[in-house]
Amino acid sequence: MSKIKVCFVISEDWYFISHRFDLAKKFIENNFNVSLISNFSKYQNLIKKAGIKINNINFRRSKINIINDIYNIVKINRIISKNNYRIVHVVGIKPILITSIPVDKTPALNRSIKLGVDSLTSPLRAIS
């Protein structure tokens, strides 16, 4: 039986570390294959060491740049299509807007704008 693939899409790795890292580690403990699409800084190695596959993307949160946004839509669509993720967990307004086109093709989707709230808690309780 193959592992269920989960992908987090979060604009910055520091936010992932502070708000979703424990959730991702819980997925790994429960035999999930976890990936992260984010802009990486000093936390990249910590995330890799935890067993999380990384995909670097520059969301440029402070500006609207249509060319960069179209590039990100295409890049994210390729990553998601290539890996056939079962769950895509998107956090933040810009990532939600950018991923809304390709992510709609996945079977399960959790778009969360809530800051600091684990909205995937129920499925994890069912697994553990």
Disulfide bonds with the S-S distance in Angstrom:
none
